[in-house]
Amino acid sequence: MTIALRRLGIRLPNVSYRAYRVWQRNRDVYLRLWKAEAIWPLAEPLITLLALGLGLGNLITEAELPGDQRYIEFIAPGILAVFPMWAAAGECGWGSFFRMENQRTYHAIIATPVSIEDVITGEILWGATRGFISSVYILAVTAAFGLLHSPLVLLVPVMAYVAGLMFASVSLSYTSVARSISSLNYFFALFITPQFWLGGVFFPLERLPEELQVAAWFVPATHVVEIYRGLVEGHLNLGHLGDLAWIAVVAAVFYYVVLISMRRRLIQ
């Protein structure tokens, strides 16, 4: 089958168990710095819940939201979704660029039997792990506010890892073609930040004009937020399987993209 795929011009990734060693390397660095790394993932969602959930929430009546929810209850699933997104994208954005260009870590690794595909896969797996870690922090914060009532919330970290694979793949694909670390600002300003406002985090998408509702469907965070709402509220349906399939397809497409672009970047 491998020969047949090659005849069609399809090259299978040369991924091995060594991808785990790349992940392990990043994990070991994180464990040395975990005290500093733990502050912001806790502080930012806490500030957001306080400022918007309790502050702005006092100006929004329950009748204006689906299910007569309090505003802080409405935004909780979105907060659980988008901050792990930032963690995964940031790790495979600024973090990966620094390792690739400043530290030359990638070049040192591929000088060993570790393949470029191993490096890419290990980086994406680590980016997803950062999303997982962030979701655990935020889960604790939202639980402290008494916003979690369904046992399905135990699946939130698992979903954070799956979504993290998607956001890490998208982020690393951009990083692979970025010529300077400052150019990553365009990616976060034009791709990541709009996820907050078009992903259904802070207001129901049904309130948007029809054209923007269509545009929101193409926003990755929209599908992640929908699944998180189902988990937090304890109501999953077949539509959530569609959201999960959408996430899997985007993750697979950008994983393949970054395999090609990163190979071109590192082999000169």
N, C-alpha and C positions, 0 to 999 in steps of 0.2 A: 504493500500500500504506500509505503514511503517513497518508493521509486516512481510509482504512478503520480503521486503528488508533485514530485520534482519535475516530471515531464510536463506537468501543467503549469510549471513555474511557481509552485507553492512551496515555500521553504519552512519546514517545521522548526520551531524554536529549539535551540540546543540548551535546554534547561536541565540541570541535574540537582542532586542533593546539596551541592555547593552554594545554591541560592540561600539555603538556610544559614550558611556561614556569613554571608553578607548581612542578612537580617540580624544574626547574632552579634556581629561587630557593632552595628548601630544600637542594638539593645544595650551592650556593655557600656557604650559611651553615655547613653541615656541614664543608666543606673548610677553612673558617677556624678551626674548633674541633676538627679531627680528632684532635689529640694528646690532648686531654682525653677525647674520646669513645671513644678506642681502648682505654683502660685497663680499664674495667669489663667490656666484652664478652670480654676475654681472661681477666681475673682470676676472674670468677664461675664459669665452667665449669671452669676449672683447679682452683679450690678444691673444687668439687663432686666432680670426678673423684678428687681426692686424698682427701677426707674420706670419701666414700661408696664409691667404686670400690676404693680400696686399704685404707681404714680398716675400714668395715663389711664390705667384701668378704672380709676375712680370717675373718669369722664365718659365712660362707655357703659351703657346699660346692658344687662344680660339679654334683653329681648333683641338686641341688635346682632347677636352671635348665634351660631347653630346650637341647638339643644339648650338654649338659655344658660350658657356657660358664663362663668366669670371670665374677664379678659385674661387674667393670669393663667387660668386653666386652658384657655384657647391657645395661648402662645407657647405653653410648656412643651408640647410635642415638637414644635418648630425649633425651639431653643435646643432641644435634644438632638435635632437633626443638623442644624447649620454650624454649630461650634465644633463638633467632630469633623465636619467638612473642612473647616478652616485648619484644623490640626493636620489632617491628611494632606491637604493641598499645600500647606505651608512647609511641611516636612519634605515633600517631593518638589517643592519650588525652591525657596531660599536654601533649605538644608541640603538638597541634592546638588544645587548649583555650587554651593560652597565646597562640598566634597569633590565635585568634578573639576572645578577650575582653580580654586584657591589651595586646597589641600592636595590636589592631584591624586586623591584616593582611588578613583576609578582606574586610572592608568596603572597605579601600583598593583591593584587587584588583578587586572587582566593580564599582567605580566606573569601570573601564576597559572595553574591549570583551570582557574575559574573563567568561565566564558562571559562574554558581554551580556548574553541573555540571563545568565545567573545573577550578574550585578543588577540588571534592570528588574528582574523578578524579586530579588531580595530587597531592593529599594521600595518597590511597590508594596510588598508584604509588610515592610516596616512602616510605610506611610499609613497603611490600613490599621496597623497596630496602634499608631498614635491616635487615630480616630477612635479606636476601641477604648484606649486609656481615657481619652477625653470624655467619652460617653459615660464611663463609670463615675468620673468626678461629677458630671452634670446630673446624672441619675441620683446621686447622693444629695445634691443641692435641691432638686425638685422634690425628692422624697421628704426633705426637711421642711418644705413648704406645704406638705400634705397634698400634693397634686397627683400622686400616683395611687390608683385604686384597683387596677386590674393585674392579675398575676402574669399577664402577657408581657408586662414591662420587663420581665426577666430576659426577654428575647431582644431587648433594645441593644445591648452591647454586641450581640451577634449581628444584628442588622447594621450597626455602626461599622463593623468590620467589612461587611459586604459592600456597603456604600463607600467605605474608605478605599476599597480596591478601585472603584470607579473614579473617585476624585483624585486619588494618587496617580492613576494612569493618565488622566487628562492633564494634570499638573506636570508630570514628568515629561509628557510629550511636548509641552511648551518649553520646559526647561532645556530639553535636548536641542532646541534651535535658538535659544536665547543667547545673545552675544555678550551681554553684560548683566550683572545682577540687578541693575536699576531697571532694565527692560521688563523684569518680572512684575514691576508695579502696574504695567498695562494689563497683564493677565489678571491680576487680582482686582484691579479697578473695573475692567470691562467684562470679566467673566464671573469671578467669585462674588463680588459685592452685589451685583444684581440678583444673585440667588436669594438674598435676604428679602428683597422687595417683590420679586415675582414668583417666589416659591410657596406662597401661601402661609408664611410664618406669622405675619402680624395682622393680616386681615383675610377674610374669606375671598377666594378667587372669584366667586360668583358676583362679587361687587365690582369687578373690573369690566371695562368694555369688552365686547365679544372678541375683538381683534387681539386684545392683550391676553384674554383667556386662552386663545389658540397659541400665542407666543409662549405663555407660561407652561404649556404642555411640553414644550421642548427644553424647558429649564430642568436640569437634572435634580435639583433640590426639591422640585414639586413632587416628584414621585417618591422621594425619600420621606418627605414630610407626610404624605398621604399614608404611607405604611406606618410611620411613627404614631400618627393619630389613631390608626386602628389598634395598635398595640397598647397605647396609653388608655384609650377608651374601652378596650376589650371587645372591639367589633371588627373582625376581619372578614373579607368577602373575596370573590373571584377577581374583582377589580384590582385588589392588592397583588394578586399573582401577575397581572399585567404590568403593574408598576415594577415588580421584582424582575420580570423578564426584560423590561426596558433598561433597567440598571445593568443587568448582566450583559446585554448587547453593547451598550455604550462602553462598559469596562473592557470587553473583549476587543472592540474596534480600536480603542485608544491604546490598549496593550500592544496590539499588532503595529500600530503607527509608531509607538515609541521604540519598538524593536528595530524598525527600519531606520528611523531618524537618529537614534543614539549610536547605532553601528556606524553610520556615516560621520557622526561627530567624533567618535573616538578613534576610528581607523582612518588615518590621513596619509 
